[in-house]
Structure formats: structure tokens, C-alpha cells
Amino acid sequence: MHASNSLRADYRGEPRPDPPEILGAIARAKDRKTALEGLYPKGGSMLFSAYDLEALVERGELVPRTFVAGQEVGERVEDLSEDPRD
């Protein structure tokens, strides 16, 4: 749910929810790579699409990644929908 809520927040230009505690635990681990691989052996979880995995593993930092190409985290996405009256 965290990734979905983060995506929604990015779209609205709102602050993201706090990261799940499991990511904080990985960030604090002595061997972050092993901790990450132990929890997610296939390396796949939508949860991680919201964060820069390199920063998490190498520096123990939770650096948000945007879901929207060309936008920064927290920047509101322009509404590109068409006006049905046109």
C-alpha cells in the first residue's frame, strides 16, 4: 500500500506517507544488501520502486524516487485530461 499511497501523493503534489518500518530496519542493518536480499530474494517489490535502492544499500538512506517521468517528488502533476465540452 505504501507505494500506491506514494504514487497518489506524487500525483497530487502532496507529501508522501512515512516509509514502512521494514525499510528503516534495512537502512539500519549492518549488511543492508544481505538484509534486503533476505527479505526480498527476487529483488522485486513495488515498495522499492518508491526509493532509490542504491542509496538504501550503499548509504542506508531512504531517497524517494518519483513515479512520474520529468517530475520531482512532491511536484504536482499537470492535469492533461481533455475538457469534454471541447
N, C-alpha and C positions, 0 to 999 in steps of 0.2 A: 504494500500500500504506500510505502514511503516514496517510491519512485513515481507512482501515479500522482500522489499529492504534490510532489516536487514539480512534475510536469505541469500540473494545473496552476501552481503558484507562478512558474516561469511564464506561462501564457498570460496570466493576469498582471504580471509585473509586481507580484507581491513577494514578501519574504518566504523562503522555503521553511518547512517544518524542521525541527531539530532532527539530526540524524539518529537512527536507531542505536541503542546502546551497543549492539554487536559490532558496529563499525568503530565505536570508541574503544572497545576491547581489542580489536585488531590493531588499531593505531597505537595502543599502549603495549602491545606484545613485544617481547624481546626479539623474536623472529617473526616479523609480520608476514613475510612471504609464506612460511610454513603454516601460520595460523590461518591465513586466507585460503590456502590450498586445502587445509584440513576441513574447513567448513564448507567450501565450495570447490570440490576436486575437479570439476569440469570447467571451472573458471567462469561459469555462467550464472548470473543472477541479474535480473533487471535492476535490483537495488544498486548495483555497482555502476550502472550507466549514468547515475546522477553524480558520481565522483570520479576524480582522476585517480585511477588505480596506481599509476607510477608514483604519484605523490604520497599515496597511502602506504605503499610497500616500502619505498625508499626513505621517506622522511617522517612517516607517521602523521601526516597532515591530511585532513579532510577538506579537499579543494573541490568545490562544486563545479560540475561541467554542465553546460547548457544543453537543453534538449532541442533548441531552436537554432538552426544554422544562421549565422550572421547576427545573432543577438547575444547579449551578455546576460548572465544570471541576474534576475531582478529587473530586467528591462522589459517593459510592456510590449507585447506583440501587436503590430498594426492589424486592425480588422480589415481583411481583404474580401470579405463577403460582398456579394453584389446586392444592391438595393432592388427588391422585387418590383418596385414601381418604375424602374428604367426599362 
